[in-house]
Amino acid sequence: MDKEDLLDLKNKIEKSKTTVAELTGQQKSQMNQLKETFGCTTIEDAEEKLETIKKSISKLDTQIEEGLEKLEEQLTD
């Protein structure tokens, strides 16, 4: 390796350090948002919360569909 290769490698390392710092900051920000919005302190908590929300949405969808069917029946009678 010559001097130019070493300088190029040094620049790549510095860019990588900057990228890692930026990504770490983004991760902290997103974890804070999860905590504030949903009360989740870990990714596992967030995944559990997501499953709970999905189940609630599915249940509400079913209730809406049933309500629409009853309404259609009432309107056609």
C-alpha positions as CSV (number, residue, x, y, z in Angstrom):
1,M,0.0,0.0,0.0
2,D,1.2,3.4,-0.9
3,K,0.5,6.7,0.8
4,E,-2.5,7.4,-1.5
5,D,-4.1,4.1,-0.6
6,L,-3.7,4.7,3.1
7,L,-5.2,8.2,2.8
8,D,-8.1,6.7,0.9
9,L,-8.6,4.0,3.5
10,K,-8.4,6.7,6.3
11,N,-11.2,8.7,4.5
12,K,-13.4,5.6,4.2
13,I,-12.9,4.9,7.9
14,E,-13.8,8.5,8.8
15,K,-16.9,8.4,6.7
16,S,-17.9,5.1,8.3
17,K,-17.5,6.6,11.8
18,T,-19.7,9.5,10.8
19,T,-22.3,7.1,9.4
20,V,-22.3,5.0,12.5
21,A,-22.7,8.1,14.7
22,E,-25.7,9.3,12.5
23,L,-27.4,5.9,12.6
24,T,-26.9,5.7,16.4
25,G,-28.5,9.1,16.8
26,Q,-31.4,8.1,14.6
27,Q,-31.9,4.9,16.6
28,K,-32.0,6.8,19.9
29,S,-34.5,9.2,18.4
30,Q,-36.8,6.5,17.2
31,M,-36.6,4.6,20.5
32,N,-37.5,7.8,22.3
33,Q,-40.5,8.2,19.9
34,L,-41.6,4.6,20.5
35,K,-41.4,5.2,24.3
36,E,-43.3,8.5,24.2
37,T,-46.0,7.4,21.7
38,F,-46.5,3.8,22.7
39,G,-44.8,3.3,26.0
40,C,-42.4,0.8,24.5
41,T,-38.8,0.7,25.9
42,T,-37.5,-2.2,23.7
43,I,-38.0,-3.5,20.2
44,E,-39.7,-6.5,21.6
45,D,-42.2,-4.3,23.4
46,A,-42.9,-2.5,20.2
47,E,-43.4,-5.8,18.3
48,E,-45.9,-7.0,21.0
49,K,-47.7,-3.7,20.8
50,L,-47.8,-3.9,17.0
51,E,-49.4,-7.4,17.3
52,T,-52.0,-6.1,19.8
53,I,-52.8,-3.2,17.5
54,K,-53.1,-5.5,14.5
55,K,-55.6,-7.7,16.4
56,S,-57.6,-4.7,17.4
57,I,-57.8,-3.5,13.8
58,S,-58.8,-6.9,12.6
59,K,-61.6,-7.1,15.2
60,L,-62.8,-3.6,14.3
61,D,-62.8,-4.5,10.6
62,T,-65.0,-7.5,11.3
63,Q,-67.4,-5.4,13.4
64,I,-67.6,-2.8,10.6
65,E,-68.3,-5.4,8.0
66,E,-71.0,-7.0,10.1
67,G,-72.5,-3.6,10.8
68,L,-72.5,-2.8,7.1
69,E,-74.2,-6.1,6.3
70,K,-76.9,-5.5,8.8
71,L,-77.4,-2.0,7.5
72,E,-77.7,-3.3,3.9
73,E,-80.3,-5.9,5.1
74,Q,-82.3,-3.2,6.8
75,L,-82.2,-1.0,3.8
76,T,-83.4,-3.7,1.4
77,D,-86.3,-4.8,3.6
